[in-house]
Each structure stands twice: as structure tokens, then as C-alpha cells.
Amino acid sequence: MAAKKKIDLLEIVQKIINLDSKMRFGAIIDPKGNIREAIMKTGKTSMKSQKEEEHFCKQVAQRRAMRKEFDKSLGKVRYVHVEREKVSQMVIYTRRNIIYFTMEPEMPINTKIRLITRIKKITSEL
């Protein structure tokens, strides 16, 4: 029997934030909202405190659970995009984790969609 390949979460988050110069932050969150791995891109400053970031991630997980209620009638969520004045926030659900990342808000939507597609490929084993 082959040994199960260990997935390097830090490496995955690094790949995500290095996809584009306008990426700010990337995190992998478990279903309970605990941050498994997170990186703020070098040269960027966090807009939230550590406590606020942890609280936000808990809420992201709660919203995933609430959205599942509509999976049967509407289909599974592919991604969530929130456009704020200071930052764009994206959430992608994998089988066992949540991928959360932020980027500068002025990025064109077609670039954001391309990033989502690439991030889904990078995180497909999560």
C-alpha cells in the first residue's frame, strides 16, 4: 500500500499569494474556522488585527455551513467574492478546507476569475 502524500499547506498558500502582485493575504481554514496556514504578502500590511482575523475566519466557516442549506436546490457554491472599498475578498470551498484570500480591489474581474481557476487547481487535493 502506498504511503499517503503529505500536503504542504505553507507551500500551497505561498503559491496562491505569488500568483499576482496584487494579492495581499492567503489562508487555509478548517471547517471550524481555525486557521491552518496563513501568509500576509511581503510588503503588505494587515487591515485587521490578529484577533479580528481569527474572528473573521470563524465567520467564514459559519457562512459555509449556512450556504450548504441551499446546495440541494441551487447547487454547491463555487466561490464567494466580496468587493470592499479597501480590499477584495475571495473564498473557495474545497472538500475539507476553506481557501480565503484577499487582493487589491482595483483588479479587473477577468483577472480575478483567472486567479480563482488557478487557485482551484492548486488546492484540488485539499
C-alpha positions in Angstrom: 0.0 0.0 0.0 1.4 3.4 -1.0 2.0 6.0 1.7 -0.3 8.9 1.7 1.4 12.0 0.2 1.8 14.8 2.9 0.4 18.1 1.6 2.5 21.2 2.5 -0.1 23.9 3.4 2.6 26.6 3.7 3.8 25.9 0.1 0.2 26.0 -1.2 -0.5 29.4 0.5 2.8 30.7 -0.9 1.8 29.6 -4.4 -1.5 31.4 -4.0 -0.2 34.7 -2.9 2.6 34.6 -5.5 0.1 34.3 -8.4 -0.3 38.0 -8.8 1.4 41.1 -7.4 -1.9 42.5 -6.2 -2.6 39.5 -3.9 -2.4 40.5 -0.2 -3.2 37.6 2.0 -3.9 33.9 1.8 -5.2 31.4 4.3 -6.3 27.8 4.5 -9.1 27.4 7.1 -10.6 24.2 8.6 -14.4 23.7 8.7 -14.5 25.1 12.3 -12.8 28.3 11.2 -9.4 27.6 12.6 -6.5 29.0 10.5 -4.4 26.0 9.4 -1.9 28.2 7.5 -1.8 31.9 6.5 0.6 34.4 4.9 0.5 38.1 4.5 2.4 39.0 1.4 5.7 40.7 2.0 5.3 44.5 1.8 1.6 44.5 2.6 0.1 45.4 6.0 -2.9 43.7 7.6 -6.1 45.7 7.7 -7.3 43.6 10.7 -5.7 42.7 14.0 -4.8 39.0 14.7 -7.9 38.7 16.8 -10.1 40.2 14.1 -8.6 37.9 11.5 -9.3 34.8 13.6 -12.9 36.0 14.3 -13.4 36.7 10.6 -12.2 33.2 9.7 -14.6 31.6 12.2 -17.4 33.6 10.5 -16.3 32.4 7.0 -16.7 28.8 8.2 -20.1 29.5 9.7 -21.3 31.1 6.4 -20.1 27.9 4.6 -22.3 25.8 6.9 -25.3 28.2 6.3 -24.8 28.1 2.5 -24.8 24.3 2.4 -28.5 24.5 3.3 -29.2 25.6 -0.3 -26.8 23.1 -2.1 -29.6 20.7 -3.0 -31.8 23.4 -4.6 -29.2 25.8 -6.0 -26.1 23.6 -6.3 -22.8 23.9 -4.5 -21.1 27.2 -4.0 -18.2 27.6 -6.4 -16.6 30.7 -4.8 -17.6 33.8 -2.9 -16.4 37.3 -3.9 -16.8 40.3 -1.7 -15.7 43.6 -3.1 -15.0 46.2 -0.4 -13.7 49.7 -0.7 -10.2 48.8 0.6 -9.9 45.1 -0.4 -11.4 42.3 -2.5 -12.1 39.1 -0.5 -12.4 35.6 -2.1 -13.4 32.3 -0.6 -13.2 28.9 -2.3 -14.5 25.7 -0.7 -12.6 22.5 -1.1 -13.8 19.1 0.2 -12.2 19.5 3.6 -11.0 23.1 3.8 -11.8 26.7 3.0 -9.4 28.9 1.0 -9.6 32.5 1.9 -7.5 35.2 0.1 -7.5 39.0 -0.4 -6.3 41.2 -3.1 -6.3 44.9 -4.1 -9.8 46.0 -5.1 -8.9 47.6 -8.4 -8.0 44.3 -10.1 -10.2 43.6 -13.2 -12.8 40.9 -12.7 -11.5 38.7 -15.6 -8.1 38.6 -13.8 -9.9 37.6 -10.5 -11.8 34.8 -12.3 -8.5 33.5 -13.8 -7.0 33.6 -10.3 -9.9 31.6 -8.9 -9.5 29.0 -11.6 -5.8 28.7 -10.9 -6.3 28.5 -7.1 -8.9 25.8 -7.5 -6.3 23.7 -9.4 -3.6 24.4 -6.8 -6.0 23.4 -3.9 -7.8 20.5 -5.6 -6.3 17.9 -3.2 -7.4 19.8 -0.1 
